[in-house]
Each structure stands twice: as C-alpha cells, then as structure tokens.
Amino acid sequence: MNIIFSTLIFAQNPESSTLFEKEYYDLMNYVPKNLEFDSIHKPESRLLQTELNTINSIKNYSGFREDFKLTESDKQWLDNRINQIATELYLDGKRILVSAVGGYSGCTDKMIDTLQLNNIEIVNLKFCHTCTDAYRDKKFIEIFNNKMYSLMEIEPPNRKTKLFYGEFKGRNKERFEIKLILKEDRTFKYWVNKGHGSDFTDGLWKNINDTLILKSRNLNKDDKISFALSSAKWIEFNDLEFRLKKEKLTELNGGNRKLKQTVE
C-alpha cells in the first residue's frame, strides 16, 4: 500500500536546509541509541513488521492505523512502541513535546521551538496538517506527550491551566499586601510587602482542575546568605493550595489568603 504522509518533513536534503529545519529533520529522524525491536511481541500486520524507530516513522503508521484496519492487539503494540520511543529519547537526553499546527491558516515557517517548564528546557516539534487530517496525529501526540510529561515529572496541562496564568494580588491576615505571579513555564514568584521590605519565595506550580498547588524551591547556599543579611524572610510553601473561581484565588489549607487576578 502506498501512503501519502501528511506531516511536513523538511529536507530530503538536510544540508540545504536552514539551521532550524535541519534540527527539526534530525530530531524527527533520530534513532534512540538503545532502542530495540520487540522480538517477543511481534505485530500481526506485515505493515508493522519494519523498523519503526523514529518519531517520523511511527507517527505516520499511527496516523493510518484505521486505514490499515489493524487489530486491537496491533494497535496496542503500536501504542507501546510510541511509549518506548519516548522513553528512549528521554534517556538519550532529548526532552521533546509535540504539537499540531496548520489547518485553514496554514503552517508556521518555524516548525521547531523551545519552551521552559519546571525549569527544564524542552524542544517543541510541530506537526503540520491541513484542515482535514489533524485527527491522524491526535493519538500519537497524546501518547507521546503523556509519556514525556511523566518522565520529566511535569503535570500535563489541562483545559483549566491557562486560566491560572498571570498576576494575582490581595492581603493576608495581617493585612499586608501580597502578590503572586504564575508564569506559563510553571514557575511562580510570591511577595509579602511589609513596608520596610518584602518577604519572598519562588518555586513551581501546578493545577488539578480548579485547584492551584504551590511548592517553593529549596534555597541554595548563596540565597541563604543573601536572606540572612537582609530584613526579608524566605517563605516556604509545601503544597499550598488555592481554589480558583471567577478569577479569584482562595486559600484551602489553613490560611485566609484571597487573591484577585489583575487585568493588564
């Protein structure tokens, strides 16, 4: 069977590509060092009895799983292979997440980008699609990204995550002004303004639906010295929880902090 693959692949000749295009091409076709073919659980379909050892190759077969009329066991084999490739890429130091772009508005010129989550630099590979074929990449993206998030110990975003981005202000029980900034890279900064100075903390955040969870980082040696020489104090949060409702954060575990999201 001949297959017309839908993803934009730069570079049949990577030497003629730009730096970004070559990096994209190299990662899409990178074979993990210790990836092995599963000689015990072989798929039934002859179409899958090939070296599916790169993001590019396996995502295309995944996209055509219904066209190939694969059995349920072969579909499970394919899903396991996606998880295996994601794992081996991670072990090779490749922190990769995949997203879909395209549709009616077309695809961006730059099909590879970087992002920061939990202070980890991650490569974002983009799959280009038309208005009608985006569904083919959906299964691969879901399985691959979920595995990579799990390996990086990062909570995957959900439909509520973007609602938390931004700045929140309010007061604590002592009536001191407090400010919280939640950044898209899942880091946060928190201040308590006491007039003569500001107590401070920063760290990582995640959300579980409408619940925000803050965890402050452990101070390094230089930070401990800096705070010891100042009037400010380091605030420690260990899974401090807030509930978000109508752009307001209300503390859940013990305190009475209430913060309202500011509008830029």
N, C-alpha and C positions, 0 to 999 in steps of 0.2 A: 504494500500500500504506500502510495506517495503521500507525504504530509506537507502541507503548507504551514510553516510555523509563523505565529502571529507576532512574536516579540521582535522588536527592533534590535538586531545584533550589529554593532559597529564592526566593521572591519574584517572583511575576508583577508585583507592585508593590513594587519595592525601597524606595520611600520609607516604606513601613510596616514595614520590617524593622529588626532591631537593627543595631548597627554591624558586628558580626561577620558577620551574614547578608548585609548589603549588600556588604561586602568580598568575601565568597565569590561572590556573584552577579556582581559587577563583574569579577572575575578569570576566572570560568567563561565569561563572555561578552565578554571583552576581545578586540578585533581588533588584532593587531600592526600597527604603523604602516606597515611596508614589505612586508607580506605580499602576494604577487601570486598570481593564479590561473595555473596552469600551462597556457598556451595551446598548448604544443607537444605535450606528452604528455597527451592527453585520455583519461579513462577510458571504457571501452566502455559501462558501465551508465549509463543515464539518471539513476538514483538518485544517482550521484556527481557528476553534472554540475550542481552547485549550489555556492554559496559556503560551502564547508567552511573557515571562517576563525577558529573559536574552539575552545577546549578542549571546550566543551559540545557543539557540533555534531559535530565529527569523532569524538569518543569514542563517541557514540551510534551513528554509522554503522559505526565499527569493531566495536562490540559485536554488531551484527547482520549481520556480513559473511557468516556461514554461512547465515543465513535468506534473505539476498538472492541466494544462490548466485552470488557474484562469481567471475569468472575469476581465475586466478593473477596475471595482469598487473594486474587491477584491485586485487587485494589488495596487490600491491607498490606500486601508485600510492598507495593509502591509507596504507601504512606510510611511504612517502616524505613524504607530506603531514604526518603526525604529526611526523616529524623536522624538517620545515620550520617548522611552527608552534612547536615547542620552541626552535628556533634563533632565530626572530624574537622570541619572548618574551624570551629571554636578551638579545638585542641591545637590547631596549627596557628592560633593567634589571630584568626580572621573573625572580627566582630561585625556581623553583617545583618541588616534588616532589609526587607524587600517591600516595595510599594508599587502600586499600579498607577500609571498616568496615561493621559490620552483622551480618547473619546471625541466628542464633537469639536473641542477646541484644539485638538492636535497634541503633539508631544513637545516637551521642552527640549531645548538644544542640549542641555546638560543632563545626561542620564545617570550620573553618579554624583553623590554628595556626601557630606559627613554631618553627623549630629552628635550632641552630647547628652547622655542620660546617666544619672547617678555618677557623674564624673568619669564616665567611660566614653571614649571616642569610638563611634560606630559608623561604619560605611552604610549608606543607603543606596541600594541598587534599585533602579526604576525599570519596570516592565512597560513597554509602550504597547497600547492596544487601540483598536478602532471603537466605534460606537457599539458594535455588536459582539465583540469577542472577549470582553473583560472577564466574563464568567469563567473562562478557561483557566485563568491564573488564580482564581479565588482560593481553591483548595490548597494549592502549593503554598501560597503566601500565608495562609492560616497555619498550616502545619509547621512550615519552616520558621516563621516568626515566633510562634509559641515556644518551639524548642529553644531557639536562640535566647529569647527572653528568660526562660527558665535557667539556662546555663549561665547567663550573666547575672542571675538573681535580681532581675528587674521586673516589677509588676507591669504587665502589659496594660496599655491604655484601654479604657472602655468609653462608652458614649458620654459619660459624665466628666471625664478627665479634663477636657478643655475648659469646663466651667470654673475650674479652680485657678486657672492662670491669672496672674495679676497681683494687685496690691490691696491689702485689707488694713483698716485702721479701727481702733477702738480704745477702751480703757480697761485696766484691771481693777481688782477690788480695792486697791489703794488709790484709785483714780489717776494713776499715772498713764500717760498716753503710750499706746503700744502700736507697733506697725509690723506687718508680716508681708513679705513678698514671696510669692510662689512662682518660680520660673519654669519655663517649658522643658528645661533639661532635668526637671525633678529635684532641683536644689532649692533651698529656701533660706531667707535671711529674716531675723526677728530681733526687734529692738524694744526696750522699755525705756522711755525718756523720763529721767528723774530730775530734769532741770540742770543739775551740775554736770551731768553726763548721761550716757546711755549704756545700760546693761545689754548684752548682745548674745546671740547664738546663731549658728547656721548648721545646715545638715541636709538630709534627704527627706523627701515627702512622697507619699503615695496616696491613692484614694481607692476605697472599696465602695463603689456606687456613690452615695452622698456623704460618706464619711472620709474626712481628711486625717491622715496619720503622719505626725512629725517625729523625726528621730534626729537629735543633734549629733554631730560628729565628735569624736574623741580629740581633745586638744593635743597638739604636738608640743615638743619641748619649748620651742620659741614662742608659741602662743601663750603657754602657761607663764613664761617670764614676762611677756608683754602685759597680760592681765594683772599679774602681781604688782607691777609698777604703776598701774593706773587705778583710778577710782571706780572703774567699771567692773562688773562681775560677769562671768560666763554663766549662761543659763543652760541647764541640762534638761533636755526633753528625751524621754524614753517612751516612744509610742504614745505621745499626747494626741488625743482625738478631738476633732471638731465635727459638727454636723453642718453641712451647707444647705441652706434653704432660703430661697429668694435673695440671693447674693449676700447672705449674712452667715457668718461662722459662729456657732455656739459651742463652747467647750463641753465635752461629755464626761470626762473622767476627773471630777473633783473640784474644778475651779468654776469661776463665773465669768470668764472672759467672753466677750461678744465683739465680733469684728465685722465691719461692713465693707464690702468691696467698693473701692473708689472708682470713679468713672474718669477716664483720661479725656 
